[in-house]
Amino acid sequence: MSVNFKPLADRVLVEPAPAETKTASGIIIPDTAKEKPQEGTVIAVGSGKKDEPMTVKTGDKVLYGKYSGTELKFDGKDYLIIKESDLLGIIG
């Protein structure tokens, strides 16, 4: 997926994974009780800082803190802008 957006410095544009709508046992979760997703896919990556190159790349699946980043809507989709240092890890 290509988005016409380039994050600055050490920031990453992440598309959050959709929130779970059912539990493992099949119980449907209402919208008011859904948990905010903590994983997503990297859509765009900044160029990094002078002495710190970026370690994530476009297409990586990443984990981030529950309240990390800044939410934004771009072309009708929800995204997060997160500093690379706020990412917890890459899902292999």
C-alpha positions as a printed Julia matrix, in Angstrom:
92×3 Matrix{Float64}:
   0.0     0.0    0.0
   1.39    3.37  -0.94
   0.5     6.53   0.96
   1.58    9.99  -0.15
   3.09   10.79   3.26
   6.73   10.86   4.41
   7.38   10.95   8.18
  10.2    13.2    9.37
  13.38   12.07  11.17
  12.81    9.01  13.39
   9.03    8.81  13.02
   7.05    5.91  11.58
   3.54    5.84  10.06
   1.7     2.74  11.33
  -1.68    1.37  10.28
  -3.17   -0.23  13.42
  -4.5    -3.77  13.17
  -8.3    -3.96  13.44
  -9.69   -4.43  16.96
 -10.89   -7.9   17.84
 -14.64   -8.35  17.43
 -14.88  -11.81  19.05
 -13.13  -13.56  21.9
 -11.39  -16.91  21.38
 -14.51  -18.65  22.7
 -16.78  -16.83  20.21
 -18.32  -14.13  22.42
 -18.96  -10.94  20.42
 -17.3    -7.86  21.92
 -19.39   -4.65  21.81
 -17.78   -1.48  20.44
 -17.67    0.13  23.88
 -15.57   -2.73  25.31
 -13.1    -3.19  22.46
  -9.46   -2.77  23.41
  -7.25   -0.45  21.41
  -4.97   -2.57  19.19
  -1.28   -2.61  20.09
   0.08   -3.92  16.83
   0.09   -2.68  13.29
   1.87   -2.52   9.95
   4.51    0.06   9.07
   3.28    2.08   6.07
   6.02    4.73   5.81
   9.37    5.38   7.54
  11.3     8.61   8.09
  14.94    8.98   7.1
  16.25    8.59  10.66
  18.54   10.86  12.68
  22.09   11.73  11.7
  23.76    9.13  13.95
  20.81    6.7   14.26
  19.62    4.92  11.1
  16.1     3.46  11.11
  15.79   -0.24  11.99
  12.18   -0.76  10.83
  11.1    -0.77   7.2
   7.85   -0.51   5.28
   5.75   -3.65   5.67
   7.09   -4.69   9.1
   4.5    -5.74  11.68
   5.28   -3.95  14.94
   4.13   -3.8   18.57
   3.71   -0.47  20.32
   2.48    0.8   23.69
  -1.24    1.19  24.28
  -1.07    5.0   24.41
   1.89    5.56  22.06
   1.92    7.9   19.11
  -0.44   10.46  17.66
  -3.61    9.36  15.89
  -4.44   10.84  12.52
  -6.86   10.25   9.68
  -5.41   10.3    6.17
  -7.39    9.46   3.01
 -10.25    8.14   5.19
  -8.09    5.64   7.13
  -6.79    5.76  10.7
  -3.03    5.82  11.26
  -0.56    6.46  14.07
   2.63    8.5   13.9
   5.08    6.96  16.36
   8.72    7.66  17.15
  10.81    4.58  16.41
  12.02    4.55  20.03
   8.38    4.1   21.18
   8.02    0.88  19.19
   8.37   -2.21  21.38
   9.45   -4.66  18.7
   9.01   -6.23  15.3
   6.75   -9.27  14.99
   8.69  -11.91  13.06
